[in-house]
């Protein structure tokens, strides 16, 4: 039974809409996490990537990611008292656009999980790699050597990424990382609190 059909009646399952800037890496990552079988039945993660075809193909700017998340929330009968919307974004490309969108997102109770410089650095954190990386291309190059392990990603790696990301964000006062870092640990904290990722520890 589809999520849409279940939501026509009363439900107690938590819905997390995760809209991503990327079209491939982020959806593949969350798909792999589902394969780990650590997502509980009372949580549904709906990933909304940047389309690769159609009129919205390649529209990955923050405002488009936010708009797709809002549309998805209407299609999936989003409940503000139960569900959450998260945007998974890169910091390196957007500058003022990110700031403008973040202000709008706040009014709509949409959460940000941004990575500086990009999502690939979050993947590096699964392997305790916390050296400063200024450019996304550098993160992608560094990630190549971990690809065999990345293909066999386990819960312990996610624990490590969350712990490393928290250590890079001691103040937790910014809407997104101002230096090398990732706020994706905040999304995983919310998922863990909802019972989705029982194996992911929350420290601090």
Rosetta blueprint (number, residue, H / E / L):
1 X L
2 X L
3 X H
4 X H
5 X H
6 X H
7 X L
8 X L
9 X L
10 X L
11 X L
12 X L
13 X L
14 X E
15 X E
16 X E
17 X E
18 X E
19 X E
20 X E
21 X L
22 X L
23 X L
24 X L
25 X H
26 X H
27 X H
28 X H
29 X H
30 X H
31 X H
32 X H
33 X H
34 X H
35 X H
36 X L
37 X L
38 X L
39 X E
40 X L
41 X L
42 X L
43 X E
44 X E
45 X E
46 X E
47 X E
48 X E
49 X L
50 X L
51 X L
52 X L
53 X L
54 X L
55 X L
56 X L
57 X L
58 X L
59 X L
60 X L
61 X L
62 X H
63 X H
64 X H
65 X H
66 X H
67 X H
68 X H
69 X H
70 X H
71 X H
72 X H
73 X H
74 X H
75 X H
76 X L
77 X L
78 X L
79 X L
80 X L
81 X L
82 X L
83 X L
84 X E
85 X E
86 X E
87 X E
88 X E
89 X E
90 X E
91 X L
92 X L
93 X L
94 X L
95 X L
96 X H
97 X H
98 X H
99 X H
100 X H
101 X H
102 X H
103 X H
104 X H
105 X H
106 X H
107 X H
108 X L
109 X L
110 X L
111 X E
112 X E
113 X E
114 X E
115 X E
116 X E
117 X L
118 X L
119 X H
120 X H
121 X H
122 X H
123 X H
124 X H
125 X H
126 X H
127 X H
128 X L
129 X L
130 X L
131 X L
132 X L
133 X L
134 X L
135 X L
136 X H
137 X H
138 X H
139 X H
140 X H
141 X H
142 X H
143 X H
144 X H
145 X L
146 X L
147 X H
148 X H
149 X H
150 X H
151 X L
152 X L
153 X L
154 X L
155 X H
156 X H
157 X H
158 X H
159 X H
160 X H
161 X H
162 X H
163 X H
164 X H
165 X H
166 X H
167 X H
168 X L
169 X L
170 X L
171 X L
172 X L
173 X L
174 X L
175 X L
176 X L
177 X L
178 X L
179 X L
180 X L
181 X E
182 X E
183 X L
184 X H
185 X H
186 X H
187 X H
188 X H
189 X H
190 X H
191 X H
192 X H
193 X H
194 X L
195 X L
196 X L
197 X E
198 X L
199 X L
200 X L
201 X L
202 X L
203 X L
204 X L
